[in-house]
């Protein structure tokens, strides 16, 4: 289970595979200087519900992965998450779709 730390005050657990896809999409938006909302469903142990944060290039983010292997990314999921991030409601974390297009890209490379 990886961790996303937002503004040194909020830490959220995500599966390493999910976190790798989030990192790619968020990084692309922030590199372009774009701000946006990011929303996800909270796990039952932390109350169920939903959380949303305002992602801005000036707010610090840290990604901490549990495993040492970088997961292979699903191009279709990256595209779906990117479309979501570019919408008025912002990035909505969604289930991974079946991969139709192989992607050799790994985060950071």
N, C-alpha and C positions, 0 to 999 in steps of 0.2 A: 504494500500500500504506500503510494507516494504522497507527498504533501505539497500543497500550494500555500505559500505564505504571502499574504496581501498586506502591504503597508506595515509590516512588522507587528500587526495587532490581531490579525485573523489568520488562522491556519485551518485548512480544509483537507481532509483525506480523499484521495482519488486513486483508483487502480493505476499502476504505472502506465499501462497501455492508454487509458483515458487521458492521463496527465500529459503524455507525449503529444497527443493530438491537440489538446488544449494549448500547450506551449507553442506549437507551430502556428496555430490560428491567431492566438493572442499576440505573439511576437510579430507576425506580419502586419497586423493592424497598428500596433504601437510603433513599429519602425516607420510607418507612414505618418505618424503623429496623430492618429485617429483615436478618439475616445469613444467608449461604448459601454453598454451594460453587459454583464455576464451573469447568467442565472442558472441554478441547478437545484435539484431536489435534495433535501437533507436526508441522511440516513435516519431510520427510526431511533437509534440510540441517542441522537442529538436533537430529537424532537419532531422528526418527520418534516413537514412543511417545505418551504422553498427559501432560498437565499439569493440575493442579487447584490452585486458590487458594481461600482462605477470604475471602469478601467481607464486609466489616463497615463500617458507617457511619463508623467512626473511622480507617479506613485510606485514605490518599490515592490517588486515581485521576486519570489524565490521559488524554485522548483527543486524538490528533494525526492529522489527516486529510491525505492527500497532495493530493487534489483540492480545488478551491475550491467546487464545486457540492455541495449537500446532496442525497443520493439520496432518491427517493420510497420510502416504506416499504411493505412488504408486510404487511398486517394479519394474514393467516393465519400468517405466519412469526413475527410479534410474539406472537400468541396461543400458538403452539406453544412458543416459547422461554419465555414466561411460565408456561405449565403446567409445563414442565420445571423452571424456577426454583423453583416452589412444591412440588416433589416432595421426597422424602427424599434423593434423590441430588443435588439441586441443578441448577443451570443446565448443561445439556449442549448444546454447540454442535452444531447439526445442519444438514443441507443445506436450502436454501430450497425450500419447496413451491411448486407452481404457485399463482399468486394468483387467488383466486376473488372476493375482495371488495376493490374499490379503496379506497385509503387516501390521503387528501390530506395527512395529517399528516407533518411533517418534524421531525427531532429539534430540540428547543429551541423548538418553536413549534407 
